[in-house]
Amino acid sequence: MPVENCDVLIVGAGPAGLTAAVYLARYRRKVLVVHDGASRAARIPLTHNVPGFPGGIAGPDLLRQMREQAELYGAVLRQDEIQTLAHDEEEGFAAQGAHSRYRAASVILATGVRLNQIDLPEADHEDAICSACLRYCPICDGYEATGKRVAVLGSSTHGAREALFLRHYSKHLTLLTREGCELSDAQRRELATAGVEVLDAPVAAFRPGPQAMEVELSDGRRLTFDVLYPALGASPRSELAAQLGLTLSEGGCIPTDACQRLPIPGLFAAGDVVEALDQISVAIGHGAIAATQAHNFLREREGRVLQAE
Ligand SMILES: Cc1cc2nc3c(=O)[nH]c(=O)nc-3n(C[C@H](O)[C@H](O)[C@H](O)COP(=O)(O)OP(=O)(O)OC[C@H]3O[C@@H](n4cnc5c(N)ncnc54)[C@H](O)[C@@H]3O)c2cc1C
């Protein structure tokens, strides 16, 4: 298996990893971006909250432009899945991919999260996202749900909070459940006061259409919503950090300090995989900070920082 050497290995080619790649390439570092082709941003039909794009931009277009910008300055991108990551104080980092091995003095983990999705065949699921009857992120696109018939799927407090968040945009709000409602009487009263209808019969089937989402309940009722927001959370892709012995947050995210640093020198994390707001703008900010920290870490090793006070 070939071994590729670089100054900084970035795992992930979403907004966080690609921003870090642009910065590091412009810091004239040998930078390798390894990704397994699963950026969440690639699934965005049109985002309206990324600054600088008043007409919105499709996720795949944004990623293509970011890749072009990184490559323009010399960053190298490889499609591969990193399966293991190890660290040795003398040798630095060694990563094992499915196709290659990688060695680096510094690593940035920008591995994102996996969505916990509703049960639909993959193609139907992605069509429903594209037709906008299925959305996963009220912070991203609650604005587009203004005045629409909105359902939130999630019987826990997470679902209730999301329904109340969306109530700001529409008075037609229904909270649905998959397995049975876990809400207390007090929480139910709060939702009722805010005008959120709670339906206790679990959802039996989802039928996405070009304009709306039909939902069949276990009691046989069929309801139609303009948009369904599953509030099922996400699973951080933090396995590589766990392999290095790092402690993860309760939800499985990688906790960094304010400069994206981790307890192992030369190791950084950025984007959705870090405990923060899961947004493109935040991922971009993290990527810039992590890249600058990685560059400074290397400069220090090279003796190019002022040590004397
Ligand atoms: C339908 C949808 C709509 C959204 N709309 C918006 C919006 O309007 N505005 C907004 O700000 N955000 C939106 N988001 C969220 C946004 O996509 C994420 O916040 C953003 O993509 C996070 O960037 P990231 O670089 O941290 O992670 P990602 O973009 O998810 O990238 C993670 C990268 O890590 C790679 N990876 C992970 N593990 C490995 C491994 N072991 N080996 C190799 N590669 C690996 C993946 O292949 C991928 O390249 C939306 C998300 C979805 C799903």
The ligand as a MOL file (V3000), in Angstrom:
LIG
                    3D

  0  0  0     0  0            999 V3000
M  V30 BEGIN CTAB
M  V30 COUNTS 53 58 0 0 0
M  V30 BEGIN ATOM
M  V30 1 C -30.3700 18.8700 3.7120 0
M  V30 2 C -29.3990 19.7830 4.4360 0
M  V30 3 C -29.5570 21.1560 4.3550 0
M  V30 4 C -28.6560 21.9980 5.0060 0
M  V30 5 N -28.8120 23.3380 4.8270 0
M  V30 6 C -27.9200 24.1860 5.3870 0
M  V30 7 C -28.0300 25.5950 5.1900 0
M  V30 8 O -28.9150 26.0910 4.4870 0
M  V30 9 N -27.1010 26.3910 5.8040 0
M  V30 10 C -26.1030 25.8850 6.5960 0
M  V30 11 O -25.2940 26.6640 7.1180 0
M  V30 12 N -25.9780 24.5580 6.7900 0
M  V30 13 C -26.8440 23.6980 6.2040 0
M  V30 14 N -26.7270 22.3450 6.4200 0
M  V30 15 C -25.6600 21.8640 7.3310 0
M  V30 16 C -24.3030 21.8700 6.6130 0
M  V30 17 O -24.3650 20.9730 5.5280 0
M  V30 18 C -23.2100 21.4700 7.5820 0
M  V30 19 O -23.2050 22.3380 8.6980 0
M  V30 20 C -21.8190 21.5310 6.9070 0
M  V30 21 O -21.7720 20.6750 5.7980 0
M  V30 22 C -20.7460 21.1550 7.9270 0
M  V30 23 O -19.4850 21.1080 7.2870 0
M  V30 24 P -18.3470 20.0990 7.7910 0
M  V30 25 O -17.1950 20.3660 6.8900 0
M  V30 26 O -18.1790 20.1930 9.2460 0
M  V30 27 O -18.9520 18.6240 7.5400 0
M  V30 28 P -19.4120 17.9300 6.1900 0
M  V30 29 O -19.7630 18.9180 5.1500 0
M  V30 30 O -20.4530 16.9260 6.5630 0
M  V30 31 O -18.1030 17.1650 5.6780 0
M  V30 32 C -17.5780 16.0660 6.3930 0
M  V30 33 C -16.4660 15.4580 5.5530 0
M  V30 34 O -15.7800 14.4490 6.2880 0
M  V30 35 C -15.5980 13.2990 5.4660 0
M  V30 36 N -15.3370 12.1610 6.3510 0
M  V30 37 C -15.9070 11.8400 7.5390 0
M  V30 38 N -15.3180 10.7680 8.0850 0
M  V30 39 C -14.3370 10.3850 7.2240 0
M  V30 40 C -13.3650 9.3420 7.2230 0
M  V30 41 N -13.2580 8.4620 8.2410 0
M  V30 42 N -12.5160 9.2380 6.1690 0
M  V30 43 C -12.5800 10.1170 5.1320 0
M  V30 44 N -13.4890 11.1390 5.0890 0
M  V30 45 C -14.3460 11.2640 6.1200 0
M  V30 46 C -16.8340 13.2650 4.5940 0
M  V30 47 O -16.6330 12.5070 3.4280 0
M  V30 48 C -16.9630 14.7730 4.2720 0
M  V30 49 O -16.1020 15.0930 3.2010 0
M  V30 50 C -27.6090 21.4640 5.7940 0
M  V30 51 C -27.4500 20.0800 5.8870 0
M  V30 52 C -28.3350 19.2430 5.2320 0
M  V30 53 C -28.1420 17.7420 5.3080 0
M  V30 END ATOM
M  V30 BEGIN BOND
M  V30 1 1 1 2
M  V30 2 1 2 3
M  V30 3 2 2 52
M  V30 4 2 3 4
M  V30 5 1 4 5
M  V30 6 1 4 50
M  V30 7 2 5 6
M  V30 8 1 6 7
M  V30 9 1 6 13
M  V30 10 2 7 8
M  V30 11 1 7 9
M  V30 12 1 9 10
M  V30 13 2 10 11
M  V30 14 1 10 12
M  V30 15 2 12 13
M  V30 16 1 13 14
M  V30 17 1 14 15
M  V30 18 1 14 50
M  V30 19 1 15 16
M  V30 20 1 16 17
M  V30 21 1 16 18
M  V30 22 1 18 19
M  V30 23 1 18 20
M  V30 24 1 20 21
M  V30 25 1 20 22
M  V30 26 1 22 23
M  V30 27 1 23 24
M  V30 28 2 24 25
M  V30 29 1 24 26
M  V30 30 1 24 27
M  V30 31 1 27 28
M  V30 32 2 28 29
M  V30 33 1 28 30
M  V30 34 1 28 31
M  V30 35 1 31 32
M  V30 36 1 32 33
M  V30 37 1 33 34
M  V30 38 1 33 48
M  V30 39 1 34 35
M  V30 40 1 35 36
M  V30 41 1 35 46
M  V30 42 1 36 37
M  V30 43 1 36 45
M  V30 44 2 37 38
M  V30 45 1 38 39
M  V30 46 1 39 40
M  V30 47 2 39 45
M  V30 48 1 40 41
M  V30 49 2 40 42
M  V30 50 1 42 43
M  V30 51 2 43 44
M  V30 52 1 44 45
M  V30 53 1 46 47
M  V30 54 1 46 48
M  V30 55 1 48 49
M  V30 56 2 50 51
M  V30 57 1 51 52
M  V30 58 1 52 53
M  V30 END BOND
M  V30 END CTAB
M  END
